[in-house]
Amino acid sequence: MKQKLYATLDAAVEGIPDGARIMFGGFGGSGCPNNLIEALVRRGSKNLTAISNNCGTREGELSPLFKHGQIRHVITAFPGPHSYYFQERHAKGEVTIELVPQGILCERMRAAAAGLLGFYTTVGVATEVAEGKEERVLDGQRCILEMPIHADYAFIKADKSDELGNLTYRLSARNFNPVMATAATTTIAEVEEVLPVGAIDPEHVITPAIFVHRVVVAKGIRYAA
């Protein structure tokens, strides 16, 4: 069995190339893999496509990656009023953005995980969201075709893992993390604690180990203010 436990954050992000597509879990500060993000800053990977609910808050979440010019494109639902580094890069034309309604963002990732090739929805019809997308009338309603969102990597924040990579989450940190873990080729989880196999009640496992490829302990997570 392949070893999933990594001794350091820098080792956990080793090999992430320029141009990678990366999903970042979290809803604002809750459940954001801040330590993995900071390790990616140290690694220096460039021209990244980031898939995230927002674009950072002040100095937290995705902000360090925008600050260092590592993200060239972002797929997001809500950039956020305090995403200062994103706003600065976007104003200079250094970052492009695709805005996606929040529920559709989740569903597009879920579609990727399920192997679906797309789905029709009424959300966004006759708005800028629909530009360039196929439209059909289904059951008397105008719908647009949305395509799945895949990623090379998912950076997620979980509470506990066992040695196999089965994950639990703490309260609202569950948010985008579980669906992102299923939609990426390689899922990297920073966790508060690693337990022996069998120590986590199977009924409490939210993300099964089959979706998790790297696990690193990162205590003292810094959340954005």
Stockholm file with secondary structure:
# STOCKHOLM 1.0

chainA/1-225         MKQKLYATLDAAVEGIPDGARIMFGGFGGSGCPNNLIEALVRRGSKNLTAISNNCGTREGELSPLFKHGQIRHVITAFPGPHSYYFQERHAKGEVTIELVPQGILCERMRAAAAGLLGFYTTVGVATEVAEGKEERVLDGQRCILEMPIHADYAFIKADKSDELGNLTYRLSARNFNPVMATAATTTIAEVEEVLPVGAIDPEHVITPAIFVHRVVVAKGIRYAA
#=GR chainA/1-225 SS CCCCEESSHHHHTTTCCTTCEEEECCBTTBTCCHHHHHHHHHHTCCSEEEEESSSCBTTBTTHHHHHTTCEEEEEESCCCTTCHHHHHHHHTTSCEEEECCHHHHHHHHHHHHHTCCCEEESTTTTSGGGTTCCEEEETTEEEEEECCCCEEEEEEECSEEETTCCEECCGGGGSSHHHHHHHEEEEEEEESEEECTTCSCGGGCSBCGGGCCEEEECCSCCCCC
#=GC SS_cons         CCCCEESSHHHHTTTCCTTCEEEECCBTTBTCCHHHHHHHHHHTCCSEEEEESSSCBTTBTTHHHHHTTCEEEEEESCCCTTCHHHHHHHHTTSCEEEECCHHHHHHHHHHHHHTCCCEEESTTTTSGGGTTCCEEEETTEEEEEECCCCEEEEEEECSEEETTCCEECCGGGGSSHHHHHHHEEEEEEEESEEECTTCSCGGGCSBCGGGCCEEEECCSCCCCC
//
